[in-house]
Amino acid sequence: MKKNLIACVTCFSILVSTSLNIVQAKEIPNNQSNKIKRQYIDKTPFLNKIKEEDKKAGYSDFYKNFNINDKNYDKKFKNFANKLDKLNKEDGLKNTFDIKKINESKDLKSDSSISMGSSGGGTYSNPLNMSRVLDGSTLLVNNPGKHIQGSIQHCGMLDKAKFNNYSSKCILTAEPNQGVIYESPNHFRTFNESWALVYTANDTYDANQQAYAVRYARKFLGNTYFWGAAKSGDKLWYCSKVPYRAILDRCGTDIDTNGGTICLPSDILASHKMEITSYWN
């Protein structure tokens, strides 16, 4: 890789600036051709932001006690959603999720249209560069505001064999009313910011292992979407469950930071087994 690519230390100085653009990690080749040690992008600024958002929104408190079989769950969920909606309005933001649909729902426990998926578009964009994204990488994307699915809004897993151009359906994810599907990089560019992360074992990125994980994840295609799906089940899915289960089933590693009932996109970012290779906004 050319020396003029920005190394991690330089990345961090750019990261905390107000005009953050593309950041790329530096490769450090290992003795084995399929394994690479890297200087990854420092997560600290992102994790601090997540903690700040969590303190305001109460994501940890809500999802720590997540129990979809609780007889009072509909009421608890609606109260939580309305709290987030109020915070968004105070910040001058609207429609990060459909609060009207949530409040009018008669049975949230069976409503597959409630989103733990994406809502990109609008005035936001990021310069996601697919040449910088490794096969099997987990892609996270986010817009400003408080979201039902935590402080990071959406994610998917790159199946690079499916990538030809930015319209290619090559990112495995799950969406309401669609189930487990492929989405395009163009869709992931309709968010304010994006991250590319790799799974690491013993601090080393293994290209083959990560590629096997995303190939394994193809078996999830077509399965039903449900925002409250248990992590262990095979029939119901949401976006961040796709990389979570691919890495758990294929690599034997649990990348859910807090071990909760649901693995949120922010849980994946916080995992000590997931490292940031690139960031765009």
Backbone as numpy.savetxt, mean C-alpha at the origin, in Angstrom:
# Nx Ny Nz CAx CAy CAz Cx Cy Cz
25.09 0.63 -12.00 24.24 1.82 -12.00 25.13 3.06 -12.00
24.76 4.07 -12.78 25.59 5.26 -12.90 25.73 5.98 -11.57
26.94 6.57 -11.38 27.20 7.23 -10.10 26.32 8.43 -9.86
25.74 8.97 -10.98 24.93 10.17 -10.77 23.53 9.88 -10.27
23.20 8.60 -10.10 21.94 8.29 -9.42 22.08 8.68 -7.96
21.03 9.16 -7.38 21.10 9.73 -6.03 21.17 8.63 -4.99
22.18 8.63 -4.18 22.34 7.64 -3.12 21.45 7.98 -1.95
21.38 7.01 -1.02 20.40 7.13 0.08 20.60 8.39 0.91
21.87 8.75 1.20 22.11 9.91 2.07 21.59 11.17 1.41
21.85 11.29 0.08 21.33 12.43 -0.66 19.82 12.39 -0.72
19.27 11.15 -0.88 17.82 10.98 -0.92 17.17 11.57 0.31
17.79 11.31 1.48 17.17 11.77 2.72 17.12 13.29 2.78
18.19 13.94 2.30 18.19 15.40 2.33 17.13 15.96 1.41
16.89 15.28 0.28 15.84 15.72 -0.63 14.48 15.42 -0.02
14.40 14.28 0.66 13.13 13.81 1.20 12.49 14.83 2.13
13.29 15.49 2.92 12.73 16.41 3.90 12.56 17.82 3.34
12.91 18.00 2.06 12.70 19.30 1.44 11.25 19.44 1.03
10.90 20.63 0.60 9.51 20.88 0.22 9.24 20.57 -1.23
10.27 20.26 -2.01 10.06 20.01 -3.44 10.57 18.62 -3.79
10.05 17.63 -3.13 10.49 16.25 -3.30 10.05 15.70 -4.63
10.97 15.13 -5.39 10.62 14.51 -6.66 11.01 13.04 -6.61
11.72 12.55 -7.62 12.06 11.13 -7.68 13.27 10.84 -6.80
13.18 9.74 -6.06 14.29 9.30 -5.22 14.58 7.85 -5.57
15.85 7.49 -5.68 16.21 6.14 -6.07 17.30 5.60 -5.17
17.14 4.38 -4.71 18.14 3.75 -3.85 19.34 3.28 -4.67
20.45 3.11 -4.01 21.68 2.68 -4.66 21.89 1.19 -4.46
22.25 0.47 -5.54 22.50 -0.96 -5.45 23.93 -1.23 -4.98
24.06 -2.25 -4.15 25.37 -2.74 -3.73 25.41 -4.23 -4.07
26.00 -4.61 -5.21 25.96 -6.01 -5.64 26.53 -6.96 -4.60
25.87 -8.11 -4.46 26.33 -9.15 -3.57 27.05 -10.20 -4.40
27.62 -11.22 -3.78 28.33 -12.25 -4.51 27.41 -13.10 -5.37
26.15 -13.26 -4.94 25.21 -14.08 -5.68 24.43 -13.19 -6.64
24.31 -13.62 -7.90 23.76 -12.77 -8.95 22.30 -12.42 -8.71
21.56 -13.27 -8.01 20.14 -13.00 -7.80 19.86 -12.26 -6.49
20.92 -11.90 -5.78 20.74 -11.21 -4.51 21.50 -9.88 -4.53
20.85 -8.85 -4.03 21.45 -7.52 -4.03 21.27 -6.89 -2.66
22.35 -6.35 -2.12 22.24 -5.52 -0.92 22.13 -4.07 -1.37
21.31 -3.32 -0.67 21.04 -1.95 -1.10 21.15 -0.99 0.07
21.38 0.25 -0.28 21.22 1.33 0.68 19.82 1.88 0.44
18.91 1.55 1.32 17.52 1.90 1.11 17.20 3.30 1.60
16.08 3.82 1.14 15.63 5.14 1.55 15.16 5.09 3.00
15.58 6.05 3.78 15.22 6.12 5.19 13.71 6.25 5.36
13.12 5.36 6.13 11.67 5.39 6.37 11.25 6.42 7.42
12.20 6.92 8.19 11.85 7.71 9.37 10.87 8.85 9.10
11.09 9.68 8.07 10.13 10.77 7.84 8.72 10.27 7.55
8.62 9.17 6.81 7.31 8.62 6.48 6.63 8.03 7.71
7.40 7.30 8.52 6.83 6.68 9.71 6.41 7.74 10.73
7.17 8.81 10.81 6.78 9.91 11.71 5.47 10.54 11.25
5.31 10.67 9.95 4.07 11.23 9.41 2.90 10.30 9.70
3.13 8.99 9.55 2.08 8.00 9.84 1.66 8.10 11.31
2.64 8.22 12.21 2.33 8.34 13.64 1.51 9.59 13.91
1.86 10.67 13.24 1.14 11.93 13.42 -0.30 11.80 12.94
-0.48 11.17 11.77 -1.83 10.97 11.24 -2.63 10.02 12.13
-1.95 9.00 12.64 -2.61 8.03 13.52 -3.09 8.69 14.80
-2.29 9.59 15.32 -2.66 10.30 16.55 -3.93 11.11 16.35
-4.07 11.73 15.19 -5.25 12.54 14.89 -6.47 11.68 14.59
-6.25 10.64 13.80 -7.38 9.85 13.29 -7.75 8.66 14.17
-6.79 8.12 14.92 -7.07 6.97 15.77 -7.15 5.65 15.04
-6.36 5.50 13.97 -6.38 4.24 13.21 -6.01 3.05 14.08
-4.93 3.18 14.85 -4.46 2.05 15.67 -5.51 1.62 16.67
-6.13 2.57 17.34 -7.15 2.24 18.33 -8.34 1.53 17.68
-8.73 2.00 16.51 -9.89 1.40 15.85 -9.57 -0.01 15.35
-8.49 -0.16 14.60 -8.20 -1.46 13.99 -7.63 -2.47 14.98
-7.10 -1.99 16.10 -6.62 -2.91 17.14 -7.78 -3.73 17.69
-8.94 -3.11 17.77 -10.14 -3.78 18.30 -11.09 -4.19 17.19
-10.57 -4.31 15.98 -11.40 -4.67 14.83 -12.01 -6.06 15.01
-13.32 -6.12 14.95 -14.02 -7.41 15.04 -15.32 -7.28 14.27
-15.31 -7.82 13.07 -16.46 -7.65 12.19 -17.69 -8.39 12.70
-17.50 -9.30 13.63 -18.64 -10.05 14.19 -19.24 -9.38 15.43
-18.66 -8.27 15.84 -19.20 -7.49 16.95 -20.60 -7.00 16.58
-21.58 -7.23 17.43 -22.96 -6.84 17.12 -23.12 -5.33 16.98
-22.20 -4.57 17.56 -22.24 -3.11 17.46 -21.26 -2.57 16.42
-20.78 -3.47 15.55 -19.71 -3.04 14.66 -20.15 -1.97 13.67
-21.35 -2.10 13.10 -21.83 -1.10 12.15 -21.80 0.30 12.77
-22.27 0.40 13.99 -22.30 1.69 14.68 -20.89 2.21 14.91
-19.99 1.33 15.36 -18.61 1.74 15.62 -17.92 2.20 14.33
-18.15 1.45 13.26 -17.51 1.80 12.00 -18.02 3.14 11.48
-19.33 3.34 11.55 -19.91 4.60 11.08 -19.41 5.78 11.91
-19.29 5.59 13.21 -18.75 6.66 14.07 -17.31 7.00 13.68
-16.53 5.95 13.40 -15.14 6.15 12.99 -15.07 6.89 11.65
-15.88 6.45 10.69 -15.89 7.08 9.37 -16.32 8.54 9.45
-17.33 8.82 10.25 -17.79 10.21 10.40 -16.74 11.09 11.08
-15.98 10.51 11.99 -14.88 11.25 12.62 -13.85 11.64 11.56
-13.48 10.69 10.69 -12.51 10.97 9.64 -13.05 12.01 8.66
-14.33 11.87 8.31 -14.94 12.83 7.40 -14.91 14.24 7.98
-15.17 14.36 9.27 -15.13 15.66 9.94 -13.72 16.25 9.91
-12.71 15.41 10.16 -11.32 15.88 10.12 -10.95 16.35 8.72
-11.41 15.62 7.70 -11.14 16.03 6.32 -11.76 17.39 6.01
-12.99 17.58 6.44 -13.66 18.85 6.18 -12.97 20.00 6.90
-12.47 19.74 8.09 -11.72 20.77 8.82 -10.45 21.16 8.07
-9.89 20.21 7.32 -8.69 20.48 6.53 -9.01 20.95 5.12
-10.30 21.14 4.83 -10.72 21.60 3.52 -10.71 20.53 2.46
-10.77 19.25 2.87 -10.75 18.13 1.93 -12.09 17.41 1.94
-12.51 16.94 0.78 -13.77 16.22 0.68 -13.59 14.96 -0.17
-14.51 14.02 0.04 -14.63 12.85 -0.83 -13.39 11.96 -0.89
-12.65 11.83 0.22 -11.60 10.83 0.23 -12.21 9.43 0.35
-13.46 9.36 0.78 -14.25 8.13 0.75 -15.72 8.55 0.75
-16.60 7.60 0.46 -18.02 7.92 0.31 -18.74 7.79 1.65
-18.76 8.87 2.42 -19.38 8.83 3.75 -20.89 8.62 3.65
-21.51 9.12 2.60 -22.96 8.94 2.44 -23.30 7.46 2.28
-22.51 6.77 1.47 -22.75 5.34 1.25 -22.58 4.56 2.56
-21.58 4.92 3.33 -21.34 4.24 4.61 -22.50 4.47 5.56
-22.95 5.70 5.68 -24.03 6.02 6.61 -25.36 5.41 6.20
-25.57 5.22 4.90 -26.83 4.66 4.42 -26.81 3.13 4.36
-25.63 2.53 4.53 -25.53 1.07 4.45 -26.30 0.41 5.60
-27.08 -0.60 5.26 -27.86 -1.33 6.27 -27.05 -2.44 6.93
-26.02 -2.91 6.23 -25.23 -4.02 6.77 -23.79 -3.91 6.26
-22.95 -3.21 7.00 -21.56 -3.03 6.60 -20.80 -4.35 6.58
-21.28 -5.32 7.34 -20.58 -6.60 7.42 -20.62 -7.37 6.10
-21.56 -7.05 5.24 -21.67 -7.77 3.98 -21.60 -6.83 2.78
-21.26 -5.57 3.01 -21.25 -4.58 1.93 -19.88 -4.55 1.26
-19.78 -5.14 0.08 -18.50 -5.21 -0.62 -18.16 -3.93 -1.37
-19.06 -2.95 -1.33 -18.79 -1.70 -2.05 -18.05 -0.69 -1.18
-17.95 -0.96 0.14 -17.18 -0.07 1.00 -15.70 -0.26 0.67
-14.99 0.84 0.45 -13.66 0.77 -0.13 -12.54 0.64 0.89
-11.75 -0.41 0.73 -10.43 -0.49 1.34 -9.45 -0.55 0.16
-9.85 0.11 -0.93 -9.06 0.13 -2.16 -8.70 1.54 -2.52
-8.73 1.88 -3.80 -8.20 3.16 -4.25 -9.29 4.17 -4.52
-8.88 5.42 -4.59 -9.75 6.48 -5.08 -8.88 7.56 -5.68
-8.02 7.14 -6.63 -7.13 8.08 -7.29 -7.89 8.98 -8.23
-7.16 9.84 -8.91 -7.79 10.76 -9.85 -7.83 12.16 -9.30
-8.74 12.95 -9.84 -8.85 14.33 -9.39 -7.66 15.15 -9.87
-7.15 16.01 -9.02 -6.07 16.93 -9.41 -4.69 16.40 -9.06
-4.61 15.19 -8.53 -3.32 14.67 -8.05 -2.59 13.86 -9.12
-1.27 13.83 -8.99 -0.45 12.99 -9.87 0.93 12.82 -9.25
1.63 11.77 -9.69 3.02 11.57 -9.29 3.76 10.94 -10.46
5.08 11.18 -10.59 5.84 10.69 -11.74 6.41 9.29 -11.55
5.57 8.35 -11.12 6.01 6.96 -10.96 6.79 6.51 -12.19
8.00 6.02 -11.99 8.88 5.60 -13.08 9.06 4.09 -13.02
8.43 3.38 -13.94 8.44 1.92 -13.88 9.81 1.31 -14.13
10.71 2.04 -14.75 12.05 1.51 -14.95 12.80 1.38 -13.63
12.29 2.03 -12.59 12.91 1.98 -11.26 12.23 0.96 -10.33
11.20 0.28 -10.83 10.43 -0.63 -9.98 10.81 -2.07 -10.32
11.25 -2.81 -9.32 11.69 -4.19 -9.51 10.50 -5.14 -9.54
10.66 -6.23 -10.25 9.61 -7.25 -10.36 9.20 -7.73 -8.97
7.90 -7.78 -8.71 7.40 -8.23 -7.43 7.37 -7.16 -6.36
7.80 -5.95 -6.69 7.77 -4.86 -5.71 6.34 -4.55 -5.28
6.20 -4.11 -4.05 4.91 -3.60 -3.57 4.88 -2.10 -3.81
3.83 -1.63 -4.48 3.65 -0.21 -4.75 2.58 0.34 -3.83
2.91 1.40 -3.12 1.96 2.11 -2.26 1.66 3.47 -2.86
0.41 3.92 -2.78 0.04 5.24 -3.28 -0.89 5.92 -2.30
-0.86 7.26 -2.32 -1.64 7.99 -1.33 -2.00 9.38 -1.82
-3.15 9.87 -1.37 -3.58 11.25 -1.56 -3.71 11.91 -0.19
-3.73 13.24 -0.14 -3.92 13.92 1.14 -5.26 13.57 1.78
-5.31 13.63 3.09 -6.57 13.41 3.80 -6.56 12.17 4.66
-7.65 12.01 5.41 -7.84 10.84 6.26 -8.64 9.81 5.48
-8.18 8.58 5.48 -8.80 7.52 4.69 -9.26 6.38 5.60
-10.31 5.70 5.19 -10.80 4.54 5.94 -9.69 3.51 6.12
-8.87 3.33 5.09 -7.86 2.29 5.11 -6.54 2.73 5.73
-6.57 3.80 6.50 -5.37 4.23 7.20 -4.67 5.39 6.52
-3.45 5.66 6.95 -2.73 6.83 6.48 -2.10 6.64 5.11
-2.15 5.45 4.55 -1.79 5.21 3.15 -2.97 4.53 2.48
-3.28 4.99 1.29 -4.59 4.73 0.71 -4.74 3.42 -0.07
-3.72 3.03 -0.81 -3.91 1.92 -1.75 -2.56 1.27 -2.01
-2.59 0.02 -2.45 -1.34 -0.65 -2.81 -1.59 -1.79 -3.78
-0.50 -2.29 -4.34 -0.56 -3.42 -5.25 0.83 -4.01 -5.40
0.93 -5.04 -6.21 2.19 -5.78 -6.37 2.51 -5.89 -7.86
3.70 -5.44 -8.27 4.05 -5.41 -9.69 4.38 -6.79 -10.23
3.65 -7.18 -11.28 3.95 -8.39 -12.05 4.59 -7.91 -13.35
5.90 -7.75 -13.34 6.58 -7.05 -14.44 6.50 -7.79 -15.76
6.22 -9.08 -15.74 6.05 -9.82 -16.99 4.85 -9.31 -17.77
3.93 -8.64 -17.09 2.73 -8.11 -17.72 2.91 -6.66 -18.20
4.06 -6.06 -17.89 4.26 -4.64 -18.20 4.86 -4.44 -19.59
4.15 -3.64 -20.40 4.66 -3.21 -21.70 4.73 -1.69 -21.79
3.71 -1.05 -21.22 3.66 0.41 -21.20 2.83 0.83 -19.98
2.66 2.12 -19.80 2.00 2.61 -18.58 0.50 2.35 -18.55
-0.05 1.86 -19.66 -1.45 1.45 -19.69 -1.62 -0.04 -19.43
-0.50 -0.76 -19.33 -0.56 -2.21 -19.13 -1.18 -2.56 -17.78
-2.04 -3.56 -17.77 -2.61 -4.05 -16.52 -1.59 -5.02 -15.92
-0.81 -4.52 -14.97 0.33 -5.31 -14.48 0.54 -5.23 -12.98
-0.33 -4.51 -12.26 -0.18 -4.37 -10.81 -1.33 -5.11 -10.13
-1.01 -6.20 -9.45 -2.02 -7.01 -8.77 -2.53 -6.29 -7.53
-3.85 -6.16 -7.44 -4.45 -5.47 -6.31 -5.89 -5.96 -6.17
-6.68 -5.28 -5.38 -8.11 -5.62 -5.25 -8.90 -4.33 -5.13
-10.08 -4.32 -5.74 -10.94 -3.13 -5.75 -12.39 -3.52 -5.46
-13.15 -2.60 -4.84 -14.58 -2.86 -4.59 -15.32 -3.16 -5.89
-16.22 -4.13 -5.82 -17.06 -4.54 -6.95 -16.27 -5.14 -8.12
-14.97 -5.32 -7.96 -14.16 -5.92 -9.02 -13.37 -7.13 -8.54
-13.05 -7.17 -7.27 -12.27 -8.27 -6.74 -10.78 -8.08 -7.00
-10.05 -9.19 -7.02 -8.61 -9.14 -7.29 -8.40 -8.98 -8.79
-7.72 -7.91 -9.16 -7.55 -7.54 -10.56 -6.12 -7.03 -10.79
-5.81 -6.79 -12.07 -4.62 -6.04 -12.44 -5.02 -4.60 -12.72
-4.22 -3.65 -12.21 -4.40 -2.24 -12.55 -3.15 -1.73 -13.26
-3.26 -0.58 -13.89 -2.16 -0.03 -14.68 -1.31 0.94 -13.88
-0.05 1.14 -14.28 0.76 2.19 -13.68 0.13 3.57 -13.85
-0.59 3.78 -14.95 -1.26 5.07 -15.14 -2.23 5.35 -14.00
-2.93 4.31 -13.53 -3.83 4.51 -12.40 -3.04 4.89 -11.14
-1.93 4.21 -10.92 -1.12 4.50 -9.73 -0.46 5.88 -9.82
-0.41 6.45 -11.02 0.11 7.80 -11.19 -0.94 8.88 -10.85
-2.18 8.49 -10.61 -3.23 9.47 -10.33 -3.35 9.78 -8.84
-2.32 9.44 -8.09 -2.26 9.76 -6.66 -1.17 10.80 -6.42
-1.20 11.41 -5.26 -0.25 12.48 -4.94 1.17 11.98 -4.73
1.31 10.76 -4.20 2.64 10.21 -3.93 2.63 8.70 -4.07
3.80 8.15 -4.36 3.91 6.70 -4.50 5.27 6.22 -3.99
5.28 4.98 -3.52 6.48 4.32 -3.03 6.64 2.98 -3.74
7.88 2.57 -3.97 8.17 1.20 -4.38 8.97 0.55 -3.26
8.51 -0.62 -2.81 9.17 -1.34 -1.73 9.53 -2.75 -2.17
10.63 -3.26 -1.63 11.00 -4.65 -1.88 11.01 -5.41 -0.56
10.75 -6.70 -0.68 10.85 -7.61 0.47 12.30 -8.01 0.64
12.80 -7.96 1.86 14.19 -8.33 2.11 14.25 -9.45 3.15
15.12 -10.40 2.92 15.38 -11.46 3.89 16.84 -11.33 4.31
17.08 -11.22 5.59 18.45 -11.02 6.10 19.09 -9.79 5.46
18.28 -8.73 5.31 18.74 -7.44 4.77 19.19 -7.51 3.32
18.79 -8.56 2.62 19.19 -8.73 1.23 17.97 -8.90 0.35
17.93 -8.17 -0.75 16.86 -8.31 -1.72 17.17 -9.51 -2.62
16.26 -10.46 -2.69 16.40 -11.65 -3.51 15.43 -11.54 -4.68
15.97 -11.29 -5.87 15.12 -11.06 -7.04 14.25 -12.27 -7.36
14.82 -13.45 -7.27 14.06 -14.66 -7.59 12.91 -14.87 -6.62
13.19 -14.71 -5.33 12.17 -14.93 -4.31 11.00 -13.96 -4.49
11.31 -12.70 -4.76 10.24 -11.72 -4.93 9.45 -11.98 -6.21
10.13 -12.41 -7.27 9.44 -12.74 -8.51 8.51 -13.94 -8.30
8.98 -14.94 -7.56 8.14 -16.09 -7.27 6.89 -15.68 -6.49
7.05 -14.73 -5.57 5.92 -14.30 -4.75 4.82 -13.69 -5.61
5.18 -12.82 -6.56 4.15 -12.19 -7.38 3.55 -13.19 -8.37
4.34 -14.13 -8.86 3.77 -15.17 -9.74 2.76 -16.01 -8.95
3.11 -16.30 -7.71 2.19 -17.04 -6.84 0.90 -16.26 -6.66
1.00 -14.95 -6.53 -0.18 -14.11 -6.28 -1.18 -14.13 -7.43
-0.76 -14.57 -8.61 -1.70 -14.65 -9.74 -2.88 -15.56 -9.43
-2.68 -16.52 -8.55 -3.76 -17.44 -8.21 -4.91 -16.74 -7.51
-4.68 -15.53 -6.99 -5.73 -14.79 -6.31 -6.68 -14.08 -7.28
-6.28 -13.94 -8.54 -7.07 -13.19 -9.52 -8.51 -13.68 -9.58
-9.44 -12.72 -9.61 -10.85 -13.04 -9.74 -11.56 -13.29 -8.43
-10.82 -13.41 -7.33 -11.46 -13.62 -6.04 -12.21 -12.35 -5.61
-13.16 -12.52 -4.72 -14.09 -11.46 -4.33 -13.43 -10.43 -3.42
-13.80 -9.16 -3.63 -13.34 -8.08 -2.76 -14.25 -7.97 -1.55
-13.63 -7.78 -0.38 -14.38 -7.40 0.82 -13.46 -6.65 1.75
-13.86 -5.45 2.13 -13.00 -4.55 2.91 -12.65 -5.10 4.29
-13.48 -5.99 4.86 -13.23 -6.51 6.19 -12.72 -7.94 6.20
-12.12 -8.38 5.09 -11.69 -9.77 4.97 -10.61 -10.12 5.99
-10.70 -11.33 6.54 -9.65 -11.82 7.43 -8.39 -12.10 6.61
-7.24 -11.89 7.21 -5.98 -12.09 6.48 -5.78 -13.55 6.09
-6.31 -14.46 6.89 -6.04 -15.88 6.69 -6.92 -16.53 5.63
-8.04 -15.93 5.28 -8.96 -16.54 4.33 -8.50 -16.41 2.89
-8.98 -17.32 2.03 -8.58 -17.31 0.62 -9.67 -16.80 -0.32
-10.87 -16.53 0.18 -11.97 -16.17 -0.71 -12.20 -14.67 -0.82
-11.91 -13.92 0.24 -12.20 -12.49 0.29 -10.91 -11.68 0.41
-10.86 -10.57 -0.35 -9.61 -9.83 -0.46 -9.81 -8.32 -0.44
-8.76 -7.60 -0.06 -8.66 -6.16 -0.23 -7.24 -5.88 -0.72
-6.93 -4.63 -1.08 -5.69 -4.34 -1.82 -4.43 -4.82 -1.12
-4.24 -4.45 0.13 -2.98 -4.76 0.82 -2.87 -6.22 1.24
-3.97 -6.94 1.18 -3.91 -8.37 1.49 -3.16 -9.13 0.39
-3.15 -8.59 -0.83 -2.49 -9.29 -1.95 -0.99 -9.42 -1.71
-0.22 -8.33 -1.51 1.20 -8.52 -1.21 1.44 -9.18 0.14
0.56 -8.91 1.11 0.71 -9.54 2.42 0.72 -11.06 2.30
-0.29 -11.60 1.61 -0.40 -13.06 1.51 0.62 -13.65 0.54
0.96 -12.93 -0.51 1.97 -13.44 -1.45 3.30 -13.65 -0.73
3.69 -12.68 0.09 4.96 -12.78 0.80 4.88 -13.77 1.96
3.74 -13.82 2.64 3.57 -14.79 3.73 3.58 -16.21 3.19
2.78 -16.47 2.16 2.63 -17.83 1.64 3.87 -18.30 0.91
4.50 -17.41 0.15 5.63 -17.83 -0.67 6.97 -17.72 0.07
7.13 -16.67 0.89 8.41 -16.42 1.55 8.42 -16.77 3.02
7.23 -17.00 3.59 7.14 -17.40 4.99 7.31 -16.27 5.98
7.11 -15.03 5.53 7.31 -13.87 6.40 6.02 -13.07 6.54
5.67 -12.75 7.78 4.50 -11.92 8.07 4.94 -10.46 8.06
4.46 -9.68 7.09 4.88 -8.28 6.97 3.85 -7.32 7.57
2.88 -7.85 8.32 1.94 -6.98 9.03 2.60 -6.54 10.34
2.88 -5.26 10.45 3.67 -4.74 11.57 3.07 -5.05 12.92
1.76 -4.82 13.05 1.15 -4.93 14.39 0.37 -6.22 14.61
0.33 -7.10 13.62 -0.34 -8.38 13.81 -1.84 -8.27 13.97
-2.44 -7.20 13.47 -3.88 -7.01 13.59 -4.69 -7.90 12.68
-6.01 -7.79 12.78 -6.90 -8.60 11.95 -6.76 -8.23 10.48
-6.52 -6.94 10.21 -6.34 -6.44 8.85 -4.92 -5.93 8.70
-4.31 -6.18 7.53 -3.01 -5.62 7.21 -3.23 -4.38 6.35
-3.03 -3.21 6.92 -3.22 -1.96 6.20 -1.99 -1.65 5.34
-2.14 -0.84 4.28 -0.97 -0.43 3.50 0.13 0.19 4.35
-0.25 0.97 5.36 0.76 1.59 6.23 1.50 0.55 7.07
0.85 -0.58 7.38 1.52 -1.66 8.10 2.66 -2.24 7.27
2.43 -2.33 5.95 3.46 -2.85 5.06 4.66 -1.90 5.00
4.39 -0.61 4.90 5.48 0.37 4.88 6.31 0.28 6.16
5.66 0.06 7.29 6.35 0.03 8.58 7.10 -1.27 8.85
6.83 -2.32 8.07 7.46 -3.61 8.31 8.98 -3.53 8.15
9.71 -4.14 9.09 11.17 -4.12 9.01 11.68 -5.04 7.92
10.80 -5.82 7.30 11.17 -6.69 6.19 10.88 -6.06 4.82
10.32 -4.85 4.82 10.03 -4.15 3.57 10.85 -2.87 3.53
11.56 -2.66 2.43 12.43 -1.49 2.31 12.03 -0.65 1.09
12.18 0.66 1.22 11.81 1.59 0.15 12.98 1.73 -0.83
12.71 1.45 -2.10 13.72 1.64 -3.14 13.52 2.95 -3.89
12.27 3.40 -4.01 11.99 4.65 -4.72 10.77 5.34 -4.13
10.73 6.65 -4.29 9.58 7.45 -3.85 9.38 8.59 -4.84
8.10 8.85 -5.15 7.77 9.93 -6.09 6.61 10.76 -5.55
6.67 12.08 -5.78 5.49 12.91 -5.53 5.52 14.16 -6.39
